[in-house]
């Protein structure tokens, strides 16, 4: 029985050690790929124009240049996140991606943090931190601008200085 106790204790210690070493690299990282080339390659004319407009809104709100994160996300600035498990990583303060069915905006505080703006925004769908737009013309761009600015402001305490 003493051997079993010792084995259990060392296994538990190994798990605690592994849990504390949770700095891992996220799959999606900033790259040196051209944002201009990425947007120019968007096949749909309306979606391409929407990407250009959203890029301008996000650049103005963050004061940061657009950077490709992975192969399909255009991000602005960065913040450090930490899961309850202790795992950490970096992610854009705010970002977008022209997906097949929608223009996805990554609103990192989550869209639930901004009920008055969401009520006035227009036609959209949401996920936890994702705002899905079919096209920019479906929403009030002034409200979208305010939402982007509010999201960036809400992320300020976690913002990484580069």
Secondary structure, DSSP 8 states (H G I E B T S, - for coil): -HHHHHHHHHHHHHHHHHHH--B---S--B----HHHHHHT-SSHHHHHHHHHHHHHHHHHH---EEEETTTEEEES-EEEE-TTS-EEEE-SEEEEE-SS-EEEEETT-GGGGHHHHHHHBS-EE-SSEEEES-GGGB-HHHHHHHHHHHHHHTGGGB---
